[in-house]
Amino acid sequence: MATLTVRYDIPAPRFVHGFIYEGEEGERAALKAAMQKVAAKAGIDTETWLQNVVIEAPKVLPDAAPDVRQRVDSAITAWALDLSAGHPTRYGTIDEFLNDSDFLVTITKVADGEILAEVHATQRLRALGRREIH
């Protein structure tokens, strides 16, 4: 199962939050499509809307009801899926590489309309066939 871990680790003002998302390709596509609909309904392009959610999350999440927290985490997930996977020789987003790698996205700053995040990937080993040699 594809695993995307998202963490906020902002030193000042201190904010720590995290969650793990596990979703297959079809589920990820549906999540992104749902976020596009929400952004369109708000009259804003999807990328800008998702960035605004990521930036405002430290203000919203500490006192958020569980349903609000879930919706914010879903928007943050959609934002993270479209980040560059950071592969040195093959361009692509986290979403494009998530079937073969687990990702950790650590958000370290959200201020003045700017988001700083680190992306780390760990390639998952596929089960190898086993053969006995006599």
C-alpha positions in Angstrom: 0.0 0.0 0.0 1.3 3.5 -0.9 2.2 5.5 2.1 2.5 9.3 2.3 3.4 10.8 5.6 2.9 14.5 6.1 4.3 16.4 9.1 4.2 20.0 10.1 7.3 20.8 12.2 7.3 24.6 12.4 9.6 26.0 15.1 8.1 29.5 15.6 5.3 29.8 16.5 5.6 26.1 17.4 3.2 23.9 15.5 3.4 20.1 15.1 0.9 18.0 13.3 1.1 14.9 11.2 -0.9 12.1 9.5 -0.3 9.1 7.3 -2.2 8.7 4.0 -2.5 5.4 2.3 -4.3 5.3 -1.0 -4.2 3.5 -4.3 -4.0 5.4 -7.6 -7.8 5.5 -8.1 -8.4 6.9 -4.7 -5.7 9.5 -5.1 -7.3 10.6 -8.4 -10.7 10.8 -6.8 -9.3 12.9 -3.9 -7.7 15.4 -6.3 -10.9 15.6 -8.4 -12.9 16.3 -5.2 -10.4 19.1 -4.3 -10.8 20.6 -7.8 -14.5 20.7 -7.3 -14.2 22.5 -4.0 -11.8 25.0 -5.4 -14.0 25.7 -8.4 -17.0 26.2 -6.1 -15.0 28.7 -4.2 -14.0 30.5 -7.4 -10.3 29.9 -7.1 -7.8 27.7 -9.0 -7.0 24.4 -7.3 -3.3 25.0 -6.7 -3.9 28.4 -5.0 -6.7 27.0 -2.9 -4.6 24.0 -1.7 -1.6 26.2 -0.9 -3.9 28.5 1.1 -5.2 25.5 3.1 -1.6 24.4 3.8 -0.6 27.9 4.9 -3.7 28.4 7.1 -3.6 24.9 8.7 -1.5 25.9 11.7 -4.2 28.4 12.6 -7.2 26.1 11.9 -6.1 22.7 13.1 -5.4 23.2 16.9 -9.0 23.8 17.7 -10.7 22.0 14.8 -13.5 19.6 15.1 -12.6 16.1 13.8 -14.6 16.5 10.6 -12.8 19.8 9.8 -9.4 18.2 10.7 -10.2 15.4 8.2 -11.1 17.8 5.4 -8.0 19.9 6.0 -5.8 16.8 6.0 -7.4 15.7 2.8 -6.6 19.1 1.1 -3.0 18.9 2.5 -2.7 15.4 1.0 -3.9 16.6 -2.4 -1.3 19.4 -2.2 1.5 17.0 -1.3 0.6 14.5 -4.0 1.4 17.2 -6.6 4.8 18.1 -5.2 7.9 17.1 -7.1 9.1 13.7 -6.0 12.7 15.0 -6.1 14.1 12.2 -8.2 17.5 13.1 -9.5 17.0 11.8 -13.0 13.3 11.3 -13.6 10.9 14.2 -13.3 7.5 13.5 -11.7 5.2 14.2 -8.8 4.9 12.3 -5.5 1.6 10.9 -6.9 3.4 9.5 -10.0 6.0 7.7 -7.8 3.8 6.7 -4.9 3.1 3.2 -6.1 6.8 2.3 -5.8 8.0 4.5 -3.0 6.9 5.8 0.4 7.2 9.5 1.0 7.7 11.8 3.9 6.8 15.5 3.4 7.9 17.7 6.3 6.5 21.3 6.2 8.9 23.5 8.1 7.6 27.0 7.3 4.3 28.6 6.3 4.5 32.3 6.4 4.1 35.3 4.1 2.4 33.2 1.5 5.5 30.9 1.4 5.6 27.1 2.1 8.9 25.4 2.8 8.8 21.6 2.7 11.3 18.8 2.5 10.5 15.6 0.5 12.1 12.3 1.3 11.4 9.1 -0.5 12.1 5.5 0.3 11.7 2.9 -2.4 9.8 -0.1 -1.4 11.2 -3.5 -2.2 8.9 -5.7 -4.2 8.5 -9.3 -3.2 11.0 -11.4 -5.1 10.2 -14.9 -6.3 12.1 -17.6 -4.4 13.8 -20.5 -6.1 15.6 -23.4 -4.5 18.7 -24.5 -6.2 19.7 -28.2 -5.8 
